[in-house]
Every structure is written in C-alpha cells, then in structure tokens.
C-alpha cells in the first residue's frame, strides 16, 4: 500500500506558538488528517513533528511505501543528507525520523512549493488557532 503524506509545521513568532499538520492520502483519496499543537517552539521543530506524525501513521496503517511532500526545503535536505544538522535539538528529531523510516519498506521525501501544500498548512493553522491536537479519518462521522 502506497501512502502519500503532505506535512507542514509553523510557528507564529518563531519561536512562538507552534503547530503541525499531516494530510495522508491512500490511492489519491484522503485517509487521515492529523494536527498537533506544540506550545512555544520554532517552525523547524514543528516541521519535524509533522513528519514524525506522518511516519507513525504510515506504519500504523501498514504502508509499504510512504511518499512525503513538504514545503520545508530544510527538512527535505536534512532528511536526505544534503544538509548537515548542526543544532542538537534538531539532530535528536532527525534521529527519530530516521528510526521511523527504518520501519518502512520504502520511503521518499520531496520538496514542494508552499502553494501546493495548502491542506497540511490548514491543519497546522488549525492546531495553532485551537491550541489543540487532533485527527480525522476519512468517512468518520
């Protein structure tokens, strides 16, 4: 099963109140939306938390392949090894990402323009607006 995850994180103030969102699709149809409020932190931490949530959900859903789309060039390049991670707190998050990637048979991550990532952005903003975390499955009442 191939899952596509659109992920985004943001902070109002950077650092400031932060949230993340993950929009997961199976065969092009929404299967799960996730969002989380993180309190005071940076946008990069929020971006990593969105990716970690998508990885956890993909494993739980039994994905054989996860294709991640992010508008964070930094995250995409750090995960693929093109950029070094210098900050210790981000090194820890990258280690969590790599550990989770190891649970999947196949993984890809791609940078996309911000305009193409509206669904995940809306979820991250929902988390920040509500100061809450949550999830919605497709077809759930």
N, CA, C and O atoms as CSV, one atom per row, in Angstrom:
chain,resi,resn,atom,element,x,y,z
A,1,UNK,N,N,0.840,-1.173,0.000
A,1,UNK,CA,C,0.000,0.000,0.000
A,1,UNK,C,C,0.889,1.241,0.000
A,1,UNK,O,O,1.834,1.340,0.782
A,2,UNK,N,N,0.575,2.185,-0.885
A,2,UNK,CA,C,1.336,3.429,-1.004
A,2,UNK,C,C,0.549,4.560,-0.358
A,2,UNK,O,O,-0.600,4.819,-0.717
A,3,UNK,N,N,1.174,5.220,0.588
A,3,UNK,CA,C,0.569,6.376,1.244
A,3,UNK,C,C,1.378,7.611,0.874
A,3,UNK,O,O,2.609,7.595,0.866
A,4,UNK,N,N,0.660,8.671,0.571
A,4,UNK,CA,C,1.279,9.963,0.318
A,4,UNK,C,C,0.929,10.868,1.490
A,4,UNK,O,O,-0.238,10.970,1.870
A,5,UNK,N,N,1.927,11.521,2.061
A,5,UNK,CA,C,1.703,12.406,3.208
A,5,UNK,C,C,2.201,13.803,2.880
A,5,UNK,O,O,3.356,14.001,2.502
A,6,UNK,N,N,1.317,14.750,3.033
A,6,UNK,CA,C,1.657,16.162,2.895
A,6,UNK,C,C,1.811,16.699,4.311
A,6,UNK,O,O,0.874,16.616,5.104
A,7,UNK,N,N,2.977,17.247,4.642
A,7,UNK,CA,C,3.255,17.671,6.014
A,7,UNK,C,C,3.657,19.140,6.052
A,7,UNK,O,O,4.246,19.670,5.109
A,8,UNK,N,N,3.323,19.783,7.169
A,8,UNK,CA,C,3.689,21.187,7.337
A,8,UNK,C,C,3.736,21.516,8.821
A,8,UNK,O,O,3.031,20.916,9.634
A,9,UNK,N,N,4.571,22.471,9.150
A,9,UNK,CA,C,4.658,22.975,10.507
A,9,UNK,C,C,4.850,24.475,10.461
A,9,UNK,O,O,5.346,25.019,9.474
A,10,UNK,N,N,4.461,25.133,11.518
A,10,UNK,CA,C,4.628,26.574,11.564
A,10,UNK,C,C,4.656,27.079,12.986
A,10,UNK,O,O,4.227,26.402,13.920
A,11,UNK,N,N,5.177,28.295,13.129
A,11,UNK,CA,C,5.219,28.960,14.429
A,11,UNK,C,C,4.890,30.430,14.212
A,11,UNK,O,O,5.359,31.048,13.257
A,12,UNK,N,N,4.107,30.960,15.077
A,12,UNK,CA,C,3.750,32.378,14.997
A,12,UNK,C,C,4.682,33.155,15.915
A,12,UNK,O,O,4.453,33.271,17.119
A,13,UNK,N,N,5.733,33.680,15.310
A,13,UNK,CA,C,6.741,34.407,16.070
A,13,UNK,C,C,8.117,33.800,15.898
A,13,UNK,O,O,9.105,34.534,15.851
A,14,UNK,N,N,8.211,32.533,15.806
A,14,UNK,CA,C,9.415,31.743,15.523
A,14,UNK,C,C,10.654,32.144,16.333
A,14,UNK,O,O,11.523,32.823,15.787
A,15,UNK,N,N,10.774,31.758,17.599
A,15,UNK,CA,C,9.830,30.846,18.253
A,15,UNK,C,C,8.548,31.559,18.674
A,15,UNK,O,O,8.503,32.771,18.887
A,16,UNK,N,N,7.527,30.742,18.779
A,16,UNK,CA,C,6.218,31.221,19.186
A,16,UNK,C,C,5.270,30.045,19.264
A,16,UNK,O,O,5.701,28.896,19.169
A,17,UNK,N,N,3.991,30.310,19.436
A,17,UNK,CA,C,3.021,29.216,19.443
A,17,UNK,C,C,3.131,28.451,18.123
A,17,UNK,O,O,3.062,29.046,17.048
A,18,UNK,N,N,3.301,27.139,18.210
A,18,UNK,CA,C,3.599,26.342,17.017
A,18,UNK,C,C,2.644,25.172,16.876
A,18,UNK,O,O,2.099,24.661,17.855
A,19,UNK,N,N,2.459,24.766,15.631
A,19,UNK,CA,C,1.620,23.613,15.345
A,19,UNK,C,C,2.077,22.924,14.078
A,19,UNK,O,O,2.860,23.470,13.301
A,20,UNK,N,N,1.578,21.724,13.883
A,20,UNK,CA,C,1.921,20.947,12.693
A,20,UNK,C,C,0.659,20.289,12.141
A,20,UNK,O,O,-0.346,20.133,12.836
A,21,UNK,N,N,0.748,19.908,10.862
A,21,UNK,CA,C,-0.346,19.199,10.221
A,21,UNK,C,C,0.185,18.147,9.276
A,21,UNK,O,O,1.254,18.310,8.686
A,22,UNK,N,N,-0.567,17.061,9.130
A,22,UNK,CA,C,-0.218,15.986,8.194
A,22,UNK,C,C,-1.498,15.511,7.517
A,22,UNK,O,O,-2.464,15.132,8.181
A,23,UNK,N,N,-1.491,15.536,6.199
A,23,UNK,CA,C,-2.637,15.142,5.374
A,23,UNK,C,C,-2.219,13.885,4.621
A,23,UNK,O,O,-1.357,13.949,3.744
A,24,UNK,N,N,-2.820,12.740,4.954
A,24,UNK,CA,C,-2.425,11.456,4.370
A,24,UNK,C,C,-3.447,10.979,3.351
A,24,UNK,O,O,-4.656,11.049,3.571
A,25,UNK,N,N,-2.928,10.491,2.228
A,25,UNK,CA,C,-3.748,10.005,1.123
A,25,UNK,C,C,-3.378,8.565,0.803
A,25,UNK,O,O,-2.208,8.186,0.855
A,26,UNK,N,N,-4.378,7.777,0.476
A,26,UNK,CA,C,-4.192,6.404,0.006
A,26,UNK,C,C,-4.847,6.329,-1.363
A,26,UNK,O,O,-6.044,6.584,-1.502
A,27,UNK,N,N,-4.063,5.979,-2.369
A,27,UNK,CA,C,-4.570,5.946,-3.742
A,27,UNK,C,C,-5.232,7.264,-4.127
A,27,UNK,O,O,-6.258,7.271,-4.807
A,28,UNK,N,N,-4.652,8.369,-3.696
A,28,UNK,CA,C,-5.140,9.689,-4.060
A,28,UNK,C,C,-6.337,10.189,-3.276
A,28,UNK,O,O,-6.786,11.313,-3.497
A,29,UNK,N,N,-6.862,9.388,-2.370
A,29,UNK,CA,C,-8.021,9.792,-1.566
A,29,UNK,C,C,-7.598,10.001,-0.117
A,29,UNK,O,O,-6.796,9.239,0.424
A,30,UNK,N,N,-8.146,11.045,0.505
A,30,UNK,CA,C,-7.815,11.325,1.899
A,30,UNK,C,C,-8.159,10.126,2.762
A,30,UNK,O,O,-9.249,9.563,2.666
A,31,UNK,N,N,-7.214,9.748,3.603
A,31,UNK,CA,C,-7.463,8.663,4.539
A,31,UNK,C,C,-7.391,9.157,5.987
A,31,UNK,O,O,-8.092,8.644,6.858
A,32,UNK,N,N,-6.527,10.171,6.240
A,32,UNK,CA,C,-6.333,10.620,7.614
A,32,UNK,C,C,-5.746,12.024,7.627
A,32,UNK,O,O,-4.817,12.321,6.876
A,33,UNK,N,N,-6.287,12.883,8.476
A,33,UNK,CA,C,-5.721,14.203,8.758
A,33,UNK,C,C,-5.315,14.230,10.223
A,33,UNK,O,O,-6.058,13.780,11.095
A,34,UNK,N,N,-4.135,14.760,10.478
A,34,UNK,CA,C,-3.604,14.867,11.837
A,34,UNK,C,C,-3.115,16.287,12.061
A,34,UNK,O,O,-2.629,16.931,11.131
A,35,UNK,N,N,-3.241,16.783,13.294
A,35,UNK,CA,C,-2.688,18.082,13.631
A,35,UNK,C,C,-2.301,18.080,15.094
A,35,UNK,O,O,-2.874,17.353,15.905
A,36,UNK,N,N,-1.302,18.917,15.423
A,36,UNK,CA,C,-0.841,18.967,16.802
A,36,UNK,C,C,-0.354,20.344,17.194
A,36,UNK,O,O,0.282,21.043,16.405
A,37,UNK,N,N,-0.658,20.725,18.414
A,37,UNK,CA,C,-0.186,21.985,18.980
A,37,UNK,C,C,1.017,21.684,19.859
A,37,UNK,O,O,0.989,20.745,20.654
A,38,UNK,N,N,2.071,22.476,19.719
A,38,UNK,CA,C,3.330,22.205,20.411
A,38,UNK,C,C,3.675,23.218,21.494
A,38,UNK,O,O,4.668,23.035,22.197
A,39,UNK,N,N,2.901,24.263,21.648
A,39,UNK,CA,C,3.295,25.323,22.570
A,39,UNK,C,C,4.351,26.197,21.914
A,39,UNK,O,O,4.345,26.372,20.696
A,40,UNK,N,N,5.255,26.744,22.711
A,40,UNK,CA,C,6.281,27.652,22.202
A,40,UNK,C,C,7.466,26.860,21.652
A,40,UNK,O,O,8.148,26.149,22.390
A,41,UNK,N,N,7.697,26.992,20.356
A,41,UNK,CA,C,8.867,26.380,19.728
A,41,UNK,C,C,9.067,27.018,18.358
A,41,UNK,O,O,8.433,28.026,18.044
A,42,UNK,N,N,9.938,26.442,17.548
A,42,UNK,CA,C,10.257,27.010,16.237
A,42,UNK,C,C,9.512,26.294,15.121
A,42,UNK,O,O,8.971,25.204,15.307
A,43,UNK,N,N,9.497,26.932,13.959
A,43,UNK,CA,C,8.859,26.309,12.802
A,43,UNK,C,C,9.578,25.022,12.403
A,43,UNK,O,O,8.932,24.077,11.950
A,44,UNK,N,N,10.904,24.966,12.561
A,44,UNK,CA,C,11.630,23.757,12.170
A,44,UNK,C,C,11.274,22.570,13.062
A,44,UNK,O,O,11.150,21.447,12.575
A,45,UNK,N,N,11.111,22.806,14.349
A,45,UNK,CA,C,10.662,21.736,15.242
A,45,UNK,C,C,9.270,21.277,14.813
A,45,UNK,O,O,8.996,20.077,14.780
A,46,UNK,N,N,8.400,22.216,14.488
A,46,UNK,CA,C,7.043,21.863,14.059
A,46,UNK,C,C,7.068,21.060,12.757
A,46,UNK,O,O,6.295,20.115,12.601
A,47,UNK,N,N,7.946,21.427,11.827
A,47,UNK,CA,C,8.070,20.675,10.568
A,47,UNK,C,C,8.495,19.226,10.857
A,47,UNK,O,O,7.933,18.288,10.292
A,48,UNK,N,N,9.476,19.054,11.728
A,48,UNK,CA,C,9.919,17.701,12.090
A,48,UNK,C,C,8.795,16.919,12.770
A,48,UNK,O,O,8.615,15.734,12.490
A,49,UNK,N,N,8.041,17.564,13.657
A,49,UNK,CA,C,6.955,16.870,14.355
A,49,UNK,C,C,5.871,16.415,13.377
A,49,UNK,O,O,5.276,15.354,13.564
A,50,UNK,N,N,5.614,17.204,12.346
A,50,UNK,CA,C,4.648,16.799,11.318
A,50,UNK,C,C,5.139,15.554,10.593
A,50,UNK,O,O,4.368,14.625,10.349
A,51,UNK,N,N,6.414,15.538,10.251
A,51,UNK,CA,C,6.990,14.385,9.561
A,51,UNK,C,C,6.949,13.144,10.451
A,51,UNK,O,O,6.600,12.062,9.979
A,52,UNK,N,N,7.296,13.283,11.713
A,52,UNK,CA,C,7.268,12.152,12.648
A,52,UNK,C,C,5.845,11.603,12.779
A,52,UNK,O,O,5.647,10.388,12.795
A,53,UNK,N,N,4.863,12.488,12.870
A,53,UNK,CA,C,3.468,12.040,12.968
A,53,UNK,C,C,3.051,11.278,11.717
A,53,UNK,O,O,2.363,10.261,11.812
A,54,UNK,N,N,3.460,11.759,10.549
A,54,UNK,CA,C,3.126,11.072,9.293
A,54,UNK,C,C,3.791,9.703,9.226
A,54,UNK,O,O,3.175,8.733,8.785
A,55,UNK,N,N,5.034,9.622,9.659
A,55,UNK,CA,C,5.738,8.335,9.671
A,55,UNK,C,C,5.043,7.347,10.606
A,55,UNK,O,O,4.836,6.189,10.244
A,56,UNK,N,N,4.685,7.799,11.801
A,56,UNK,CA,C,3.991,6.920,12.750
A,56,UNK,C,C,2.657,6.434,12.183
A,56,UNK,O,O,2.316,5.258,12.305
A,57,UNK,N,N,1.909,7.345,11.565
A,57,UNK,CA,C,0.610,6.972,10.998
A,57,UNK,C,C,0.774,5.988,9.849
A,57,UNK,O,O,-0.004,5.042,9.730
A,58,UNK,N,N,1.774,6.199,9.005
A,58,UNK,CA,C,2.001,5.300,7.871
A,58,UNK,C,C,2.327,3.890,8.348
A,58,UNK,O,O,1.836,2.911,7.786
A,59,UNK,N,N,3.150,3.789,9.381
A,59,UNK,CA,C,3.471,2.474,9.944
A,59,UNK,C,C,2.206,1.832,10.503
A,59,UNK,O,O,1.941,0.655,10.258
A,60,UNK,N,N,1.429,2.604,11.250
A,60,UNK,CA,C,0.190,2.085,11.852
A,60,UNK,C,C,-0.804,1.623,10.782
A,60,UNK,O,O,-1.527,0.647,10.982
A,61,UNK,N,N,-0.835,2.324,9.655
A,61,UNK,CA,C,-1.753,1.971,8.569
A,61,UNK,C,C,-1.237,0.825,7.698
A,61,UNK,O,O,-1.955,0.337,6.826
A,62,UNK,N,N,0.004,0.395,7.933
A,62,UNK,CA,C,0.568,-0.717,7.180
A,62,UNK,C,C,1.131,-0.343,5.824
A,62,UNK,O,O,1.122,-1.157,4.900
A,63,UNK,N,N,1.617,0.878,5.695
A,63,UNK,CA,C,2.163,1.339,4.418
A,63,UNK,C,C,3.376,0.513,4.005
A,63,UNK,O,O,4.239,0.197,4.823
A,64,UNK,N,N,3.423,0.174,2.735
A,64,UNK,CA,C,4.609,-0.453,2.164
A,64,UNK,C,C,5.538,0.607,1.588
A,64,UNK,O,O,6.743,0.393,1.454
A,65,UNK,N,N,4.958,1.748,1.253
A,65,UNK,CA,C,5.728,2.853,0.696
A,65,UNK,C,C,5.101,4.150,1.186
A,65,UNK,O,O,3.883,4.321,1.131
A,66,UNK,N,N,5.944,5.065,1.667
A,66,UNK,CA,C,5.482,6.382,2.085
A,66,UNK,C,C,6.194,7.429,1.245
A,66,UNK,O,O,7.423,7.464,1.180
A,67,UNK,N,N,5.408,8.274,0.608
A,67,UNK,CA,C,5.939,9.401,-0.158
A,67,UNK,C,C,5.514,10.669,0.574
A,67,UNK,O,O,4.324,10.960,0.688
A,68,UNK,N,N,6.495,11.420,1.069
A,68,UNK,CA,C,6.224,12.632,1.836
A,68,UNK,C,C,6.466,13.850,0.955
A,68,UNK,O,O,7.434,13.915,0.198
A,69,UNK,N,N,5.564,14.806,1.076
A,69,UNK,CA,C,5.686,16.097,0.399
A,69,UNK,C,C,5.731,17.172,1.486
A,69,UNK,O,O,4.855,17.225,2.349
A,70,UNK,N,N,6.744,18.017,1.439
A,70,UNK,CA,C,6.911,19.084,2.420
A,70,UNK,C,C,7.302,20.371,1.714
A,70,UNK,O,O,7.998,20.345,0.700
A,71,UNK,N,N,6.851,21.496,2.255
A,71,UNK,CA,C,7.298,22.770,1.688
A,71,UNK,C,C,8.540,23.290,2.411
A,71,UNK,O,O,8.999,24.397,2.133
A,72,UNK,N,N,9.081,22.504,3.327
A,72,UNK,CA,C,10.313,22.869,4.024
A,72,UNK,C,C,11.515,22.272,3.297
A,72,UNK,O,O,11.803,21.080,3.403
A,73,UNK,N,N,12.199,23.126,2.564
A,73,UNK,CA,C,13.402,22.668,1.874
A,73,UNK,C,C,14.447,22.199,2.888
A,73,UNK,O,O,15.170,21.235,2.638
A,74,UNK,N,N,14.524,22.878,4.026
A,74,UNK,CA,C,15.484,22.497,5.059
A,74,UNK,C,C,15.250,21.063,5.522
A,74,UNK,O,O,16.190,20.269,5.572
A,75,UNK,N,N,14.016,20.723,5.857
A,75,UNK,CA,C,13.706,19.375,6.341
A,75,UNK,C,C,14.014,18.347,5.258
A,75,UNK,O,O,14.649,17.328,5.528
A,76,UNK,N,N,13.565,18.614,4.036
A,76,UNK,CA,C,13.813,17.673,2.939
A,76,UNK,C,C,15.308,17.433,2.768
A,76,UNK,O,O,15.739,16.293,2.592
A,77,UNK,N,N,16.091,18.491,2.818
A,77,UNK,CA,C,17.536,18.340,2.591
A,77,UNK,C,C,18.256,17.748,3.796
A,77,UNK,O,O,19.264,17.063,3.625
A,78,UNK,N,N,17.772,17.990,4.997
A,78,UNK,CA,C,18.381,17.356,6.164
A,78,UNK,C,C,18.065,15.865,6.189
A,78,UNK,O,O,18.940,15.055,6.498
A,79,UNK,N,N,16.841,15.496,5.872
A,79,UNK,CA,C,16.457,14.079,5.884
A,79,UNK,C,C,17.206,13.303,4.805
A,79,UNK,O,O,17.590,12.154,5.024
A,80,UNK,N,N,17.416,13.918,3.645
A,80,UNK,CA,C,18.127,13.230,2.559
A,80,UNK,C,C,19.644,13.304,2.712
A,80,UNK,O,O,20.374,12.684,1.938
A,81,UNK,N,N,20.124,14.052,3.696
A,81,UNK,CA,C,21.557,14.125,3.948
A,81,UNK,C,C,22.289,15.187,3.152
A,81,UNK,O,O,23.515,15.266,3.229
A,82,UNK,N,N,21.584,16.000,2.394
A,82,UNK,CA,C,22.243,17.056,1.626
A,82,UNK,C,C,22.651,18.232,2.501
A,82,UNK,O,O,23.597,18.946,2.172
A,83,UNK,N,N,21.949,18.442,3.615
A,83,UNK,CA,C,22.311,19.472,4.586
A,83,UNK,C,C,22.668,18.784,5.888
A,83,UNK,O,O,22.054,17.789,6.274
A,84,UNK,N,N,23.676,19.332,6.563
A,84,UNK,CA,C,24.012,18.863,7.905
A,84,UNK,C,C,23.062,19.498,8.913
A,84,UNK,O,O,22.568,20.609,8.718
A,85,UNK,N,N,22.824,18.771,9.981
A,85,UNK,CA,C,22.016,19.295,11.085
A,85,UNK,C,C,22.991,19.683,12.183
A,85,UNK,O,O,23.675,18.829,12.747
A,86,UNK,N,N,23.051,20.959,12.482
A,86,UNK,CA,C,24.018,21.447,13.457
A,86,UNK,C,C,23.426,21.623,14.858
A,86,UNK,O,O,24.148,21.522,15.850
A,87,UNK,N,N,22.146,21.881,14.945
A,87,UNK,CA,C,21.531,22.142,16.247
A,87,UNK,C,C,21.178,20.822,16.930
A,87,UNK,O,O,20.498,19.981,16.343
A,88,UNK,N,N,21.641,20.637,18.177
A,88,UNK,CA,C,21.411,19.364,18.872
A,88,UNK,C,C,19.943,18.951,18.972
A,88,UNK,O,O,19.634,17.767,18.837
A,89,UNK,N,N,19.032,19.899,19.204
A,89,UNK,CA,C,17.620,19.513,19.330
A,89,UNK,C,C,17.060,19.036,17.991
A,89,UNK,O,O,16.163,18.193,17.967
A,90,UNK,N,N,17.570,19.559,16.881
A,90,UNK,CA,C,17.134,19.072,15.571
A,90,UNK,C,C,17.824,17.756,15.217
A,90,UNK,O,O,17.246,16.926,14.515
A,91,UNK,N,N,19.054,17.559,15.694
A,91,UNK,CA,C,19.726,16.264,15.491
A,91,UNK,C,C,18.916,15.146,16.140
A,91,UNK,O,O,18.775,14.060,15.577
A,92,UNK,N,N,18.390,15.422,17.323
A,92,UNK,CA,C,17.563,14.428,18.025
A,92,UNK,C,C,16.300,14.108,17.226
A,92,UNK,O,O,15.919,12.944,17.101
A,93,UNK,N,N,15.652,15.140,16.687
A,93,UNK,CA,C,14.446,14.918,15.886
A,93,UNK,C,C,14.766,14.162,14.601
A,93,UNK,O,O,14.001,13.290,14.188
A,94,UNK,N,N,15.889,14.489,13.970
A,94,UNK,CA,C,16.286,13.764,12.763
A,94,UNK,C,C,16.552,12.295,13.087
A,94,UNK,O,O,16.213,11.419,12.291
A,95,UNK,N,N,17.146,12.017,14.234
A,95,UNK,CA,C,17.368,10.621,14.639
A,95,UNK,C,C,16.033,9.896,14.806
A,95,UNK,O,O,15.913,8.730,14.431
A,96,UNK,N,N,15.031,10.575,15.364
A,96,UNK,CA,C,13.696,9.971,15.487
A,96,UNK,C,C,13.108,9.681,14.112
A,96,UNK,O,O,12.503,8.630,13.900
A,97,UNK,N,N,13.286,10.607,13.183
A,97,UNK,CA,C,12.792,10.415,11.816
A,97,UNK,C,C,13.463,9.203,11.183
A,97,UNK,O,O,12.787,8.344,10.617
A,98,UNK,N,N,14.770,9.129,11.274
A,98,UNK,CA,C,15.499,8.020,10.631
A,98,UNK,C,C,15.119,6.670,11.238
A,98,UNK,O,O,15.019,5.670,10.527
A,99,UNK,N,N,14.910,6.650,12.540
A,99,UNK,CA,C,14.494,5.402,13.190
A,99,UNK,C,C,13.145,4.959,12.644
A,99,UNK,O,O,12.935,3.772,12.392
A,100,UNK,N,N,12.244,5.889,12.463
A,100,UNK,CA,C,10.910,5.557,11.947
A,100,UNK,C,C,10.952,5.180,10.467
A,100,UNK,O,O,10.224,4.286,10.035
A,101,UNK,N,N,11.791,5.850,9.698
A,101,UNK,CA,C,11.943,5.489,8.282
A,101,UNK,C,C,12.366,4.029,8.167
A,101,UNK,O,O,11.948,3.328,7.245
A,102,UNK,N,N,13.190,3.576,9.097
A,102,UNK,CA,C,13.656,2.193,9.095
A,102,UNK,C,C,12.545,1.171,9.261
A,102,UNK,O,O,12.749,-0.008,8.972
A,103,UNK,N,N,11.383,1.593,9.718
A,103,UNK,CA,C,10.243,0.678,9.883
A,103,UNK,C,C,9.450,0.487,8.588
A,103,UNK,O,O,8.569,-0.369,8.510
A,104,UNK,N,N,9.771,1.287,7.581
A,104,UNK,CA,C,9.024,1.240,6.321
A,104,UNK,C,C,9.845,0.562,5.229
A,104,UNK,O,O,11.053,0.786,5.141
A,105,UNK,N,N,9.212,-0.262,4.396
A,105,UNK,CA,C,9.941,-0.879,3.286
A,105,UNK,C,C,10.478,0.142,2.284
A,105,UNK,O,O,11.558,-0.052,1.726
A,106,UNK,N,N,9.734,1.229,2.050
A,106,UNK,CA,C,10.175,2.241,1.084
A,106,UNK,C,C,9.734,3.622,1.559
A,106,UNK,O,O,8.632,3.793,2.081
A,107,UNK,N,N,10.617,4.603,1.369
A,107,UNK,CA,C,10.357,5.968,1.820
A,107,UNK,C,C,10.956,6.949,0.827
A,107,UNK,O,O,12.065,6.752,0.329
A,108,UNK,N,N,10.203,8.013,0.544
A,108,UNK,CA,C,10.693,9.127,-0.271
A,108,UNK,C,C,10.247,10.418,0.390
A,108,UNK,O,O,9.213,10.461,1.056
A,109,UNK,N,N,11.034,11.470,0.201
A,109,UNK,CA,C,10.620,12.799,0.652
A,109,UNK,C,C,10.958,13.785,-0.453
A,109,UNK,O,O,12.038,13.736,-1.041
A,110,UNK,N,N,10.010,14.686,-0.727
A,110,UNK,CA,C,10.166,15.653,-1.807
A,110,UNK,C,C,9.759,17.039,-1.331
A,110,UNK,O,O,8.803,17.198,-0.572
A,111,UNK,N,N,10.506,18.042,-1.793
A,111,UNK,CA,C,10.143,19.433,-1.535
A,111,UNK,C,C,9.110,19.873,-2.566
A,111,UNK,O,O,9.242,19.580,-3.755
A,112,UNK,N,N,8.079,20.581,-2.101
A,112,UNK,CA,C,7.044,21.123,-2.983
A,112,UNK,C,C,6.866,22.611,-2.673
A,112,UNK,O,O,7.184,23.055,-1.569
A,113,UNK,N,N,6.365,23.375,-3.626
A,113,UNK,CA,C,6.075,24.786,-3.344
A,113,UNK,C,C,5.002,24.917,-2.264
A,113,UNK,O,O,4.100,24.085,-2.159
A,114,UNK,N,N,5.115,25.962,-1.476
A,114,UNK,CA,C,4.167,26.199,-0.379
A,114,UNK,C,C,2.719,26.204,-0.874
A,114,UNK,O,O,1.829,25.705,-0.184
A,115,UNK,N,N,2.479,26.758,-2.055
A,115,UNK,CA,C,1.113,26.848,-2.588
A,115,UNK,C,C,0.489,25.473,-2.820
A,115,UNK,O,O,-0.735,25.342,-2.818
A,116,UNK,N,N,1.314,24.457,-3.018
A,116,UNK,CA,C,0.800,23.104,-3.239
A,116,UNK,C,C,0.524,22.358,-1.936
A,116,UNK,O,O,-0.021,21.254,-1.953
A,117,UNK,N,N,0.895,22.956,-0.818
A,117,UNK,CA,C,0.800,22.267,0.471
A,117,UNK,C,C,-0.316,22.841,1.349
A,117,UNK,O,O,-0.206,22.855,2.575
A,118,UNK,N,N,-1.372,23.305,0.720
A,118,UNK,CA,C,-2.433,24.020,1.438
A,118,UNK,C,C,-3.145,23.158,2.476
A,118,UNK,O,O,-3.492,23.654,3.548
A,119,UNK,N,N,-3.369,21.885,2.184
A,119,UNK,CA,C,-4.110,21.034,3.127
A,119,UNK,C,C,-3.341,20.873,4.434
A,119,UNK,O,O,-3.916,21.021,5.512
A,120,UNK,N,N,-2.046,20.570,4.348
A,120,UNK,CA,C,-1.242,20.407,5.563
A,120,UNK,C,C,-1.084,21.739,6.288
A,120,UNK,O,O,-1.099,21.783,7.518
A,121,UNK,N,N,-0.933,22.826,5.533
A,121,UNK,CA,C,-0.824,24.151,6.127
A,121,UNK,C,C,-2.092,24.493,6.915
A,121,UNK,O,O,-2.014,25.037,8.017
A,122,UNK,N,N,-3.247,24.177,6.353
A,122,UNK,CA,C,-4.512,24.446,7.046
A,122,UNK,C,C,-4.604,23.657,8.349
A,122,UNK,O,O,-5.129,24.159,9.343
A,123,UNK,N,N,-4.099,22.430,8.348
A,123,UNK,CA,C,-4.121,21.614,9.566
A,123,UNK,C,C,-3.183,22.189,10.628
A,123,UNK,O,O,-3.530,22.225,11.808
A,124,UNK,N,N,-1.994,22.638,10.209
A,124,UNK,CA,C,-1.061,23.261,11.154
A,124,UNK,C,C,-1.682,24.526,11.746
A,124,UNK,O,O,-1.553,24.785,12.942
A,125,UNK,N,N,-2.352,25.308,10.907
A,125,UNK,CA,C,-3.015,26.517,11.400
A,125,UNK,C,C,-4.181,26.188,12.317
A,125,UNK,O,O,-4.437,26.912,13.279
A,126,UNK,N,N,-4.887,25.105,12.031
A,126,UNK,CA,C,-5.968,24.662,12.926
A,126,UNK,C,C,-5.396,24.388,14.316
A,126,UNK,O,O,-5.965,24.807,15.324
A,127,UNK,N,N,-4.271,23.684,14.360
A,127,UNK,CA,C,-3.642,23.373,15.648
A,127,UNK,C,C,-3.273,24.649,16.397
A,127,UNK,O,O,-3.503,24.760,17.601
A,128,UNK,N,N,-2.695,25.621,15.667
A,128,UNK,CA,C,-2.297,26.867,16.321
A,128,UNK,C,C,-3.515,27.688,16.741
A,128,UNK,O,O,-3.521,28.271,17.826
A,129,UNK,N,N,-4.544,27.740,15.895
A,129,UNK,CA,C,-5.750,28.511,16.225
A,129,UNK,C,C,-6.475,27.934,17.438
A,129,UNK,O,O,-6.886,28.669,18.336
A,130,UNK,N,N,-6.626,26.613,17.455
A,130,UNK,CA,C,-7.358,25.944,18.533
A,130,UNK,C,C,-6.485,25.654,19.752
A,130,UNK,O,O,-6.982,25.347,20.836
A,131,UNK,N,N,-5.160,25.761,19.546
A,131,UNK,CA,C,-4.201,25.353,20.580
A,131,UNK,C,C,-4.531,23.940,21.050
A,131,UNK,O,O,-4.605,23.649,22.244
A,132,UNK,N,N,-4.728,23.071,20.046
A,132,UNK,CA,C,-5.157,21.700,20.327
A,132,UNK,C,C,-4.596,20.755,19.276
A,132,UNK,O,O,-4.161,21.174,18.204
A,133,UNK,N,N,-4.617,19.472,19.609
A,133,UNK,CA,C,-4.207,18.412,18.700
A,133,UNK,C,C,-5.423,17.564,18.371
A,133,UNK,O,O,-6.389,17.527,19.133
A,134,UNK,N,N,-5.372,16.878,17.225
A,134,UNK,CA,C,-6.498,16.033,16.881
A,134,UNK,C,C,-6.261,15.241,15.616
A,134,UNK,O,O,-5.186,15.292,15.019
A,135,UNK,N,N,-7.288,14.505,15.218
A,135,UNK,CA,C,-7.220,13.707,13.994
A,135,UNK,C,C,-8.621,13.495,13.454
A,135,UNK,O,O,-9.607,13.544,14.189
A,136,UNK,N,N,-8.687,13.257,12.152
A,136,UNK,CA,C,-9.940,12.929,11.481
A,136,UNK,C,C,-9.645,11.868,10.440
A,136,UNK,O,O,-8.752,12.035,9.609
A,137,UNK,N,N,-10.392,10.782,10.483
A,137,UNK,CA,C,-10.294,9.754,9.445
A,137,UNK,C,C,-11.318,10.052,8.371
A,137,UNK,O,O,-12.400,10.562,8.662
A,138,UNK,N,N,-10.985,9.740,7.144
A,138,UNK,CA,C,-11.926,9.937,6.045
A,138,UNK,C,C,-13.166,9.092,6.288
A,138,UNK,O,O,-13.070,7.925,6.668
A,139,UNK,N,N,-14.323,9.685,6.069
A,139,UNK,CA,C,-15.572,8.953,6.233
A,139,UNK,C,C,-16.046,8.824,7.667
A,139,UNK,O,O,-17.111,8.262,7.920
A,140,UNK,N,N,-15.264,9.341,8.615
A,140,UNK,CA,C,-15.683,9.255,10.025
A,140,UNK,C,C,-16.760,10.299,10.290
A,140,UNK,O,O,-16.723,11.385,9.711
A,141,UNK,N,N,-17.715,9.984,11.155
A,141,UNK,CA,C,-18.785,10.954,11.444
A,141,UNK,C,C,-18.256,12.172,12.179
A,141,UNK,O,O,-19.022,13.082,12.498
